[in-house]
Amino acid sequence: MPPIYPSTALKNQQREIKKLADTQLVYITENGRGIYVFRSDEVLSGVVSDAVEKALYEQRLSDDLAESRDDFDSGRYFTSRESLMDAVNAKRQARA
């Protein structure tokens, strides 16, 4: 969890906050309300990259789940390991 400091820390702990902001997000609250975020450009870039990667992963997972539901609803599934392996072998032979 990222560190959260009170607004008074900007006056009393400037060096610590600046040092942390070089490597991670630092949150500042004022009387327990409102949050200000301090960070370096590199940290922001990393946070954005992580968010994009997570969103893409979630979209791929959602697409795969929808496809698997469609396969099941359409009867494209196997009830035994043997029938699955037969289908895999047939597909491999068709590509060869």
C-alpha positions as CSV (number, residue, x, y, z in Angstrom):
1,M,0.0,0.0,0.0
2,P,1.4,3.4,-0.9
3,P,2.3,5.7,1.9
4,I,-0.3,8.3,3.1
5,Y,0.9,11.4,4.9
6,P,-1.0,14.3,6.5
7,S,-0.6,17.7,4.8
8,T,1.7,18.8,7.6
9,A,4.3,16.4,6.4
10,L,4.9,18.7,3.4
11,K,6.4,21.1,5.9
12,N,8.0,18.7,8.3
13,Q,9.1,15.8,6.2
14,Q,9.9,17.3,2.8
15,R,13.0,15.2,2.1
16,E,11.4,12.0,3.0
17,I,8.4,12.7,0.8
18,K,10.6,13.8,-2.2
19,K,12.7,10.7,-1.8
20,L,9.7,8.4,-1.8
21,A,8.0,10.3,-4.7
22,D,11.1,9.4,-6.8
23,T,10.2,5.7,-6.6
24,Q,6.5,5.5,-5.8
25,L,3.2,7.4,-5.4
26,V,2.9,9.4,-2.2
27,Y,-0.5,10.4,-1.0
28,I,-1.1,13.6,1.1
29,T,-4.4,14.1,2.9
30,E,-5.8,17.3,4.5
31,N,-7.8,16.7,7.7
32,G,-8.5,13.2,6.4
33,R,-10.2,14.5,3.3
34,G,-8.9,15.1,-0.2
35,I,-5.9,13.3,-1.5
36,Y,-3.0,14.9,-3.3
37,V,-0.6,12.6,-5.2
38,F,3.1,13.3,-5.5
39,R,5.3,11.3,-7.9
40,S,8.1,11.6,-10.4
41,D,7.4,11.4,-14.2
42,E,9.0,7.9,-14.2
43,V,6.7,6.7,-11.5
44,L,3.7,8.1,-13.3
45,S,4.8,6.4,-16.5
46,G,5.1,3.1,-14.7
47,V,1.7,3.5,-13.0
48,V,0.1,4.2,-16.4
49,S,1.9,1.3,-18.0
50,D,0.7,-1.1,-15.3
51,A,-2.9,0.2,-15.6
52,V,-2.9,-0.3,-19.3
53,E,-1.4,-3.8,-19.0
54,K,-4.0,-4.7,-16.4
55,A,-6.9,-3.3,-18.5
56,L,-5.7,-5.2,-21.6
57,Y,-5.4,-8.4,-19.5
58,E,-8.9,-8.0,-18.2
59,Q,-10.2,-7.4,-21.7
60,R,-8.5,-10.5,-23.0
61,L,-9.8,-12.5,-20.1
62,S,-13.4,-11.2,-20.7
63,D,-13.1,-12.0,-24.4
64,D,-11.9,-15.5,-23.7
65,L,-14.6,-16.2,-21.2
66,A,-17.3,-15.0,-23.7
67,E,-15.8,-17.3,-26.3
68,S,-15.7,-20.2,-24.0
69,R,-19.4,-19.6,-23.1
70,D,-20.2,-19.5,-26.8
71,D,-18.3,-22.7,-27.4
72,F,-20.2,-24.5,-24.6
73,D,-23.6,-23.1,-25.7
74,S,-22.8,-24.3,-29.3
75,G,-21.8,-27.8,-28.2
76,R,-18.1,-27.3,-28.9
77,Y,-16.7,-29.1,-25.8
78,F,-15.3,-32.5,-24.9
79,T,-16.5,-34.9,-22.2
80,S,-13.4,-37.0,-22.0
81,R,-9.7,-36.7,-22.4
82,E,-9.7,-39.2,-25.2
83,S,-12.2,-37.3,-27.3
84,L,-10.2,-34.1,-26.8
85,M,-7.0,-35.8,-27.9
86,D,-8.7,-37.3,-30.9
87,A,-9.9,-33.8,-31.9
88,V,-6.4,-32.4,-31.4
89,N,-4.8,-35.1,-33.5
90,A,-7.4,-34.6,-36.3
91,K,-6.6,-30.9,-36.3
92,R,-2.9,-31.5,-36.4
93,Q,-3.3,-33.9,-39.3
94,A,-5.4,-31.5,-41.2
95,R,-2.7,-28.8,-40.9
96,A,0.1,-31.1,-42.0
